[in-house]
């Protein structure tokens, strides 16, 4: 898992694992086009979630 535009991931997850991310308020209220969460699987499939990135939102990778 990483933020779009940031080369370093903030979390590496195993299947069925979870992590928390606490976006800033402006990422929900006034999102920029690049305010997105990116999940890349081992097979290379990429999923992008957002914008916006809002607190309390849940994303299931691959769904």
N, C-alpha and C positions, 0 to 999 in steps of 0.2 A: 504494500500500500504506500502510495506517495501522493503528494500534492502535485497537480499539473505544473510543469515547468521547473520542478525541483528534481535534480538527478538522484538524490539520495532518498531511499525509502525510509519511512518512519516506523514501519512494522513489516515483519515477514511472518505470515501466518500458515499454519498447517490446516488441512481440511477440517471443517467444523469448529475452528478456533474463532475467537472474537477479540477485538481491541476497541478502545474508545478514542475518539478524537473530539476535541472541543474547539470548533471554529470560532472566530471572532464574530461579534454581532454584525459588523458591516458585511461579512461574507454572506449573510442571510438577507439583510435589509437592503444593501446596495451592492449586489455581486458584480464582480468584474467578469468578463468572458472567460478568463483563465482560472476562476475560483472553482476548481473541480478536484475530486478525488479520483485517483487512477489505481486500478487493481490489475496486476499482470500475473497470469497463471504460469506455472512451470512450462506448459505447452506453448506459451507465447500469446495466448488470447488476452486481449486488453479490454477492460470494462471501465467506462468513465461515468461518474456520478456527479450531478450538479452541472452548472450552478443552478440554484444557490446551494450553499452548504449551511444547513441550519442545525442548531443544537436540538437533540432529541430525535433526530432522523436516523433511521436504521437502513443500511444497505446490505443486501445479501449478494455477494459476488456471484455472478453467473445467472442471476435471476432478474 
